């Protein structure tokens, strides 16, 4: 690679890194595409900028221009600037799973410490039905990620559940919650997973977290009472249903009969009629 080309490549790295991180998983942002286009007008032969634009164009669905960018990079810097990962994304987006897998294999072999090619290879392998191989990649990505996002947490957890490793999936979800906070999607998945694992008591703190975070806490008050029932804590369940019944009784009639609360009212009525947790109606 010429010194001029190397200088241009280095000059674009700060912009490229920021754009790649911002765009990942969110689709192509027109403002970012325009920012890259402006940068390329100033440095039309910068391989880093061309690859970054190609990546965004794949997300935007403009495969033709993306391919031309990648071909140009390979012509400008043969073998010096890898394009296999972006080409792999392009083929994956087009439904060529086998072709995408081959390219992403090469990308991972070339840069085994890079997270993004391995994550995309995990997705391709999952789509190909290669569950164990996909899980291997997901776990490598997970171990290499210091601050996992909520989306990555859910994706890795689902891969673990598919592999029958539900305890590990629960641990992944808990780490994700520690990283990004009590995001409802993570909390709800962890509650459902703990119940599926036969550990309703372990789901209780997460249900209580959802109750405290929700603008409409009543459904989670009911969920907490149900979890207490499942955990065999009948007295606490009865008290929880009674508390919820009293809470509902204090609400205006129109609010209590709203579509959001009608199912909760019905659940309280069923609990009142149940021999497991009989409660007295609030007067």
N, C-alpha and C positions, 0 to 999 in steps of 0.2 A: 504494500500500500504506500502511495506517495506521501511525502510530508504534508503537502497541501491537503490531501484527502484526510489524513489523520487529524490535522488541526480542525477541519470542519466537523469531523466525527465527534471530537472531544467538545467542541463548542456547542453541539446540539444535545449533549447528554443530559444537562440539567433540565432543559425543557422537556426532553423525551421522557425522563423518569417521572416528572410531575404529571405529564399527560397520561402515561401508561397506568400509573396508580389511580388517577382520578377516573379514567375510563373503564377500568376493569370491572366487569360485572354490571355495568350500568348502561350499555349501549353507547352509540356514537353521539357525542354532544356537538351540535353544529358550531358552537363557539370554539370548541377545541379544534375541530376540523379547520375552521377559518384561521385560527392561530397558527396551526401547522402550515397551512397554505401560504400564509404571509412569511413564515420563517423560510419556507422552501423557495419563495421568490427571491429572498436574499441569498440563499445558499442552495441552489437547485441540485447540486451533486452531493449533498450531505447524506451518507448512507443511514445514519441514525434517524434523521428526520424522515427519510423515505420509508424506513421500516415502521416507524411510529405512525405515520400516516396510513400505511397499508393496514396496520392492525385496526385502526379506527374505521377504515373503509370496509374491512371485513365485517365489523360489527354493524356498519351502516347498510351492508348488503351490496356494496359497489365492488363486486369481485373483479371486474375487468381492470379497473384502474389499480386496484390493489396488486393484481398480478403484474401489471406493467411496472409498478414501483419495485416489486421484488426482483423482477428480471433485471431492472436497471441497477439495483444494488449488486446483484451477482456479477454484472458486467463491469461495474466500477471497481469492485473489490472482491475478485473471485476467491471464494473460500475464506476470506478474512472477516466477513461480517455474516453471522449465521441468519438464515431466513427460514430454516426448516420449521420452526415453531409456528410462525405466522402462516406459512403455507399449509401446515397441518390444521390450523384453525379454519382456514379457508375451505379445505376439503371436508372437514367436519360439518361446517355450515352448509355445504352442498350435499351432505349425506353420503359422501365417500368415506365410510368408516375405516375400511382396510387401508386405503391410501393415507388417511390422516394418521392412523396408528403407526405406519411405517415411518412417516416423516417425524412424528413426535418421538418415536424410538430413537431416531438419529439425534434429535435435539437434546433429549435427556442424556444420551451417551456422550454427547459433546460437552454438556454442561450439567453434570449430575447434581450440583448444588443449587441450580436455579429452580425456584419454586414453581413459576408459572407453567413452563412446559410439562412438568410432572403432573400438575393439577389438571391441565387439559388432557394429558394422556390418561389420567384416571377416569375422566369423563368419557373419553372415547372407549376405553376398555369396558366401562360400565355399559355403555350403549351396545357394545358387541357381545354382552353377556359374560364377559370374563371377570366374574365377580371377585375372585381371589386376587387376581393381578391388579384390578382396580383398587381394591382395599389396600394392597401393598403400597401403591402410589399415594393414596389418600393419607395413610399413616406417615409416610415419609414427609409429605407436605405439612402435616399436623405437627410433627416433631420439629420441623424447621421454622415454624411460625411462632414468633414470640408474642404477638398480639392478634389472635385470631378474630376475624369479623364474625358477625352473627350468621351471615350466609354460609361461610366456610364451616362454621360449627355445625350447622344443620346438615350440610352435605356430608361431612365426615361421620356424623352420628348416624345418618340414614344408611351409609355404607356399612357401618359396624352392625347395625340392626339387621341388615340384609345378610350379613355373614354370621348371624346368631350370637354376636358378642354384645349383648344388651348391657351388661355391667360396664363394659368399656364405653359404650355409647352414652350411658348416664354420666360417666366421668368426663367425657368430652363436653357434654352439655353444661355441666357444672363449671368447667374451666372457661367455656365460652361466656357464661353469665358473669364469671369473675372478671373477664376481659372487657366486655362491652356493657355490662350492667344488666338489670332485670328486664330484658327485652321480652315483650309478651310472647313472640313466636317461640323463643327458647324455653320460657317458663311453661307454656302449654305443652310443648313436645316432651319436656322432662316429666311433667305430671302424668301424661298419658303413658310414657314409657315405664315409670315406676309402678303404675297400676298394672300394666301388662306384665311386669316382672313379678307381680304378687307382693309388692311392697308399698301398699297405700299409705302407711305411716310416713314413709320417706317422701311421699308426695305432698304431705300436709304443709310444710313450710313454704313450698312453692305456690300452692293454692292460696295461702294466706298473703303471699307477696302479690299475687294477682288481684286479690280482693282489695288490698291497700292501694294498688295502682289504678284501679278501674274507676272510671267516672260513674259506672253503674255496678256497684259491688254485689248486688243481690244474687246474680247467678253464681258468683264465686263463694258467697256464703252458703248457698245450696250445695255447691261442689264440695266444700269443706265438710259439711255435715255428712254427705255421702261417703267421703273418704274415711271419716271416723267410723261410720257403719262398717265399711269394708275392712277396717283395721280391727274390728271387734270391740271397739270402745263405745258400747251402747249408751252408757250414761252421758258421755260427752256428746255423742251424736244427738241424743234427745235434747240436751241443753242447747245445742247449736240450732236445731230445728225450731225450738221454742223462741230463741232469740230472733231468728229470721222471721218467724210468724209475727212477733211483736213489732219488729221493724216495718214489715209490710203493712200492718194495721195502722201505723202512724202516717202512712203516705196518703195523699188524696186519692179518691176513688178512680178518677180518670188516669192518674199515673199508675196505680196498681193494676188497672185493666189494660195498660198499653201493651203493644206487641212485644216489647222488650221484657216486660215483667209477667205477662200472662203465663208463660211456661213455668216460671219460678213459683207463682201462686199454686199452680197445679201440682208441682213437686211437693210443696208443703202439704197440700191436701192429701196426697198419696202417703206422705210420711205420717200424717195424723191418723190415717186409716190403717197403717201398717202395724202388725203385731210386733215387729222388730224394734221400732222406735215410736211407741205411742206418745203423742203430745196432746196437750189440751189446747183447744182453740183460744186465742186471745180475745177477751171481751172489750 
